[in-house]
Amino acid sequence: MIASSHKVRIFAASDPVDFRKGHEGLAALVQSHLRQKPFDGSVYVFRSKRAERLKMIYWDGSVLVMTYKRLEANSFT
């Protein structure tokens, strides 16, 4: 569970990432491309190439947590 407060910063990568990356790979992207510290309590959001999946990582104070979400297409036909 993400404990949110008004002080949580959320960063979203604009370019798609390789979704084979795990915790360490995404943390390395946070440092190298976003120029942020992955262990600062912020939430970092990454998208897949087709933008149908999201991964988020955040530091909860003891471990780096990664969540994964598969987005469903809405059918309005």
HELIX and SHEET records of a PDB file:
HELIX    1   1 HIS A   23  SER A   32  1                                  10    
SHEET    1   A 4 ILE A  10  ALA A  12  0                                        
SHEET    2   A 4 VAL A  43  ARG A  47  1                                        
SHEET    3   A 4 ARG A  53  TRP A  59 -1                                        
SHEET    4   A 4 LEU A  64  ARG A  70 -1                                        
END                                                                             
